Amino acid sequence: MEAILFVLLTGIPWRALPRCYGAATTAHDRFQEWSAASLFEELWRHALLEYDDVVGLRWTWQSMDGAMTKAPLGGEATGPNPTDRAKSGTKRSLLTEAAGIPIGLAIGPANRNDHKLLRETLDSRPILPPESASQHMCLDKGYDYPEVPEILEACEFVAHIRSRGEEVREMERSRKRRPRRWVVERAHSFMNRFRRLLVRWERKLANYLALAQFACAWITYRAAGLFPAR
């Protein structure tokens, strides 16, 4: 597990893994086995449960946004990046609670609109909020499409979507109850510090998703004060 974390943090190729972590082939084989067994998703789920016990997940205000990264080798869920001269890229759709803790994650091609990953991201949540929790969803202009409010209403969310060409709303000027979108942008920044996620080298979607889930688990444990800084 430490070998996999080292690769995730540094972004080095598996074959360049230092010998102190054991054989690179063994580490990669274990990673493939654990990825197929959804171990990293389960690790993320446990991290969220522990964070909820120690700190408390803030379900009331949630935010979602997508971030594109390069994928030079292509593979599953990659496509031409519209912001990088149509080079191969991939998109992470991330959902966070009010403090910026990742609670949902989906991977798609770089050329897929953010709102097309909305349902998949909501379905990816390892744990669900209490039935009594009120949920507000903060979204930017990339989600200003007719089907988005319908999906959110079906999932019992109150939608706060910045319309294209619209000025700042009165609610966003309120200090007490303004939608918070910046927390998800900060979470994307945290994930980009894991160098293996900043540039996607995995052709298999399952492998890249497993690494992203491992990063979400690590961020959550760190936020709960359960893991030391590295």
C-alpha positions as CSV (number, residue, x, y, z in Angstrom):
1,M,0.0,0.0,0.0
2,E,2.9,2.4,0.7
3,A,4.3,1.6,-2.7
4,I,1.0,2.5,-4.4
5,L,0.8,5.7,-2.3
6,F,4.4,6.6,-3.4
7,V,3.5,6.2,-7.0
8,L,0.3,8.2,-6.5
9,L,2.1,11.1,-4.8
10,T,5.2,11.3,-7.0
11,G,3.7,10.2,-10.4
12,I,6.7,8.0,-11.2
13,P,6.3,5.0,-13.5
14,W,5.8,1.7,-11.7
15,R,9.1,0.4,-13.1
16,A,10.9,3.2,-11.3
17,L,9.6,2.3,-7.9
18,P,12.5,2.4,-5.3
19,R,13.6,-1.0,-4.2
20,C,12.8,-0.2,-0.6
21,Y,9.1,-0.6,-1.5
22,G,9.7,-4.1,-2.9
23,A,9.5,-5.4,-6.4
24,A,7.7,-3.0,-8.8
25,T,5.9,-5.8,-10.5
26,T,4.5,-7.1,-7.2
27,A,3.3,-3.7,-6.2
28,H,1.6,-3.2,-9.6
29,D,0.0,-6.7,-9.4
30,R,-1.4,-5.9,-5.9
31,F,-2.7,-2.6,-7.2
32,Q,-4.5,-4.4,-10.1
33,E,-6.0,-7.0,-7.7
34,W,-7.2,-4.4,-5.2
35,S,-8.5,-2.1,-7.9
36,A,-10.6,-5.0,-9.3
37,A,-11.9,-5.8,-5.8
38,S,-13.0,-2.1,-5.3
39,L,-10.7,-1.9,-2.3
40,F,-9.9,1.8,-2.8
41,E,-13.6,2.7,-3.0
42,E,-14.1,0.9,0.2
43,L,-11.2,2.6,1.8
44,W,-12.7,6.0,0.8
45,R,-16.1,4.9,2.3
46,H,-14.4,4.1,5.6
47,A,-12.5,7.4,5.5
48,L,-15.8,9.3,5.1
49,L,-17.4,7.3,8.0
50,E,-14.5,8.1,10.3
51,Y,-14.5,11.7,9.3
52,D,-18.2,11.9,10.0
53,D,-17.6,10.5,13.5
54,V,-14.6,12.7,14.3
55,V,-15.5,16.0,12.5
56,G,-19.0,15.6,10.9
57,L,-19.9,15.8,7.3
58,R,-21.7,19.0,6.3
59,W,-24.4,17.8,3.9
60,T,-26.4,20.9,3.7
61,W,-24.3,22.8,1.1
62,Q,-22.6,20.6,-1.6
63,S,-20.7,21.6,-4.7
64,M,-19.8,19.9,-7.9
65,D,-17.4,20.8,-10.7
66,G,-15.2,19.1,-13.4
67,A,-11.5,19.4,-14.0
68,M,-9.6,18.3,-17.1
69,T,-6.2,16.7,-17.2
70,K,-3.9,15.4,-19.9
71,A,-4.1,11.7,-20.9
72,P,-1.2,11.2,-23.4
73,L,-1.7,7.5,-23.8
74,G,-5.5,7.7,-24.4
75,G,-7.6,4.8,-23.2
76,E,-11.1,4.5,-21.7
77,A,-13.0,7.6,-20.9
78,T,-10.6,10.0,-22.7
79,G,-11.3,12.4,-25.5
80,P,-10.1,15.5,-27.3
81,N,-9.4,18.3,-24.7
82,P,-11.1,21.5,-26.0
83,T,-8.7,23.6,-23.9
84,D,-5.5,21.8,-25.0
85,R,-5.6,21.9,-28.9
86,A,-7.8,18.7,-28.9
87,K,-5.0,16.6,-27.4
88,S,-6.2,13.5,-25.5
89,G,-7.5,14.3,-22.1
90,T,-9.8,13.1,-19.3
91,K,-12.2,14.9,-16.9
92,R,-12.8,14.3,-13.2
93,S,-16.2,15.3,-12.0
94,L,-16.0,15.8,-8.2
95,L,-18.7,16.4,-5.6
96,T,-17.8,17.8,-2.2
97,E,-19.6,18.7,1.0
98,A,-19.5,22.2,2.5
99,A,-16.0,21.8,3.9
100,G,-14.6,20.5,0.6
101,I,-14.4,16.8,1.6
102,P,-14.8,14.6,-1.6
103,I,-18.0,12.7,-1.4
104,G,-18.6,11.8,-5.1
105,L,-16.3,11.1,-8.1
106,A,-16.8,10.2,-11.8
107,I,-14.4,10.1,-14.7
108,G,-15.3,10.9,-18.3
109,P,-13.7,12.2,-21.6
110,A,-12.3,15.7,-21.6
111,N,-14.8,16.8,-24.2
112,R,-17.9,15.7,-22.2
113,N,-19.8,18.6,-20.7
114,D,-19.9,18.8,-16.9
115,H,-23.6,18.4,-16.7
116,K,-23.4,15.0,-18.5
117,L,-21.5,13.6,-15.6
118,L,-24.0,14.9,-13.0
119,R,-26.0,11.7,-12.5
120,E,-22.9,9.5,-12.6
121,T,-21.2,11.6,-9.9
122,L,-24.2,11.6,-7.6
123,D,-24.5,7.8,-8.0
124,S,-20.9,7.3,-7.1
125,R,-21.2,8.6,-3.5
126,P,-19.8,5.9,-1.2
127,I,-22.2,7.0,1.6
128,L,-25.5,8.9,1.5
129,P,-26.7,11.7,3.8
130,P,-29.2,11.1,6.6
131,E,-32.8,11.2,5.4
132,S,-33.5,14.3,7.5
133,A,-30.7,16.3,5.9
134,S,-31.6,19.2,3.6
135,Q,-29.3,19.4,0.6
136,H,-28.4,22.4,-1.5
137,M,-26.3,22.0,-4.7
138,C,-24.0,24.8,-5.8
139,L,-23.1,24.7,-9.5
140,D,-21.5,27.0,-12.1
141,K,-22.5,28.0,-15.6
142,G,-21.4,24.6,-17.0
143,Y,-24.6,23.1,-15.4
144,D,-27.1,25.6,-16.8
145,Y,-29.1,23.1,-18.8
146,P,-32.8,22.1,-18.4
147,E,-32.2,18.5,-17.3
148,V,-30.0,19.5,-14.4
149,P,-32.7,20.9,-12.1
150,E,-34.9,17.8,-12.9
151,I,-32.1,15.4,-11.8
152,L,-31.4,17.4,-8.7
153,E,-35.0,17.6,-7.7
154,A,-35.4,13.8,-8.2
155,C,-32.4,13.4,-5.8
156,E,-34.0,15.9,-3.3
157,F,-31.6,18.8,-3.8
158,V,-32.3,22.5,-3.9
159,A,-30.4,23.7,-7.0
160,H,-28.3,26.9,-7.0
161,I,-27.0,27.2,-10.6
162,R,-25.2,30.3,-11.9
163,S,-27.0,31.1,-15.2
164,R,-24.9,31.9,-18.2
165,G,-24.6,35.7,-18.5
166,E,-26.2,36.3,-15.1
167,E,-24.7,38.7,-12.6
168,V,-24.1,37.7,-9.0
169,R,-27.3,36.8,-7.3
170,E,-28.5,38.3,-4.1
171,M,-28.2,35.0,-2.3
172,E,-24.5,34.8,-3.2
173,R,-24.0,38.2,-1.7
174,S,-25.4,37.0,1.6
175,R,-22.7,36.1,4.1
176,K,-25.0,33.7,5.9
177,R,-26.4,31.5,3.1
178,R,-24.3,32.0,0.0
179,P,-23.6,29.0,-2.2
180,R,-20.0,27.9,-1.9
181,R,-18.5,26.7,-5.2
182,W,-14.8,27.4,-4.3
183,V,-14.5,24.4,-2.0
184,V,-14.8,22.0,-4.9
185,E,-12.2,23.9,-6.9
186,R,-9.9,23.7,-3.9
187,A,-10.5,20.0,-3.7
188,H,-9.5,19.6,-7.3
189,S,-6.3,21.5,-6.5
190,F,-5.6,19.1,-3.6
191,M,-6.1,16.2,-6.0
192,N,-3.7,17.7,-8.6
193,R,-1.0,17.5,-5.9
194,F,-1.1,13.8,-6.4
195,R,1.2,13.8,-9.5
196,R,-0.2,10.5,-10.8
197,L,-3.6,12.2,-11.2
198,L,-2.3,15.5,-12.7
199,V,-1.3,13.6,-15.9
200,R,-3.2,10.4,-16.5
201,W,-0.9,7.5,-17.6
202,E,-3.4,4.7,-17.0
203,R,-5.2,3.5,-20.1
204,K,-7.6,1.4,-18.0
205,L,-10.4,3.5,-16.5
206,A,-10.7,1.3,-13.5
207,N,-7.0,1.9,-12.6
208,Y,-7.2,5.7,-12.9
209,L,-10.5,5.7,-10.9
210,A,-8.9,3.6,-8.2
211,L,-6.0,6.0,-7.8
212,A,-8.4,8.9,-7.7
213,Q,-10.5,7.2,-5.0
214,F,-7.3,6.5,-3.0
215,A,-6.5,10.2,-3.2
216,C,-10.0,11.0,-2.0
217,A,-9.5,8.7,0.9
218,W,-6.1,10.2,1.8
219,I,-7.5,13.8,1.7
220,T,-10.4,12.7,3.9
221,Y,-8.2,11.0,6.5
222,R,-5.9,14.0,6.6
223,A,-8.7,16.4,7.1
224,A,-9.9,14.3,10.0
225,G,-6.4,14.4,11.6
226,L,-6.1,10.6,11.3
227,F,-3.1,10.6,9.0
228,P,0.1,12.7,9.3
229,A,1.2,15.1,6.6
230,R,3.6,13.7,3.9
